[in-house]
Amino acid sequence: MMSLLDRRDRPRDLRGRSRPDRGMGVLKVLVDRYVGVVTPLGTGTENVARPDPEMRLTVSRKEVVAADDDVVRLTLQAPDGTVLPSWHPGAHIDVHLESGRRRQYSLCGDPADADRYVVAVRRVPDGGGGSLEMHALEPGDTVSVRGPRNGFPFVADGPALFVAGGIGITPILAMTRAAELAGTDWLLVYTGRSRSAMPFVRELEQRYGARVFIRPDDEYGLPTAADLLAAAPIGGAVYCCGPTPMLESVRTGFDHTDAHALHFERFGAPPIVDGRPFEVQLASTGEVLAVSADESALDVIRRHRPDVAYSCRQGFCGTCRTRVLSGNPDHRENRLTDDERSEEILVCVSRADGRLVLDL
């Protein structure tokens, strides 16, 4: 396979050719809207709106989509086959499992298939149990779903580079489909531990050919920011989804490109910025737990209360909201209203000056 640098000018106008681009006006609006040039998942005010109605959907199909059997694709449909709420590339749904766990999964199907939602889930044996529960689902089983919601919107206008790591390919799948239909200049760099661990590799190569560069770590080594961003389009956008180290690499390397906008979705907890130690006290037991500067209250609470509810770990889903009985919270989310903040926090991201007594 050709290297990315050899093929980065294959799609016409992706690199090195200056031309007016009607999409740049749209991209500029996005740049102005999302904190500089960076768009993390769930940083809008859309999460403060009333909850989406709950839907009870049935698993109509289950497929293994990675050679190592760690990733399954699940198709969810209404029992009567009715049309589901529409969605756009980058959207995700909240899945409420029978255990009470709530998890977010990016939609990776075709928005034109109005009667179904398709998600792909990687099994994480030592995670919080949500992925294991999803993998245990079989055709005919039902789950409760809310959404779709979109904190990672794609604009199919102007040149684009997609960067995906592992299961981060899921929202990118719908974006590449939309970009292809719109005639957009685009390339995809897709990384992972190995080909066997990377879902949808064969599907992507067969469908898009040279537009897709599959870059497994065991073949190429760990990628640098320069490796990932070598084909960032002049005046265009970069869309990135994957593990935190890859996102941080792309973020720090983005300023060295000629692209104008960076949008990303994070899988997992973001790094803690400007954290200071504080304490949380569990009202039910009186235990006082020390939270260090580089960990979240949720991390500490989970070590003592493994059953505590959580999901996104990024401050947007609201699963870990907890009533504050006393103390001065440092709210670091956009989910709660001012009235809610007077009584509650999201323990996955919020911090404090001193001690918080929590209704746990």
Secondary structure, 3 states (H helix, E strand, C coil): CCCHHHHCCCCCCCCCCCCCCCHHHHHHHHHHHCCCCEECCCCCHHHHCCCCCCEEEEEEEEEECCCCCCEEEEEEECCCCCCCCCCCCCCEEEEECCCCCEEEEECCCCCCCCCCEEEEEECCCCCCCHHHHHHCCCCCCEEEEEEEECCCCCCCCCCEEEEEEHHHHHHHHHHHHHHHHHCCCEEEEEEECCHHHCCCHHHHHHHHHHHEEEEEHHHHCCCCHHHHHCCCCCCCEEEEEECHHHHHHHHHHHHHCCCCEEEEEECCCCCCCCCCCEEEEECCCCCEEEECCCCCHHHHHHHHCCCCCCCCCCCCCCCCEEEEEECCEECCCCCCCHHHHCCEEECCCCEECCEEEECC
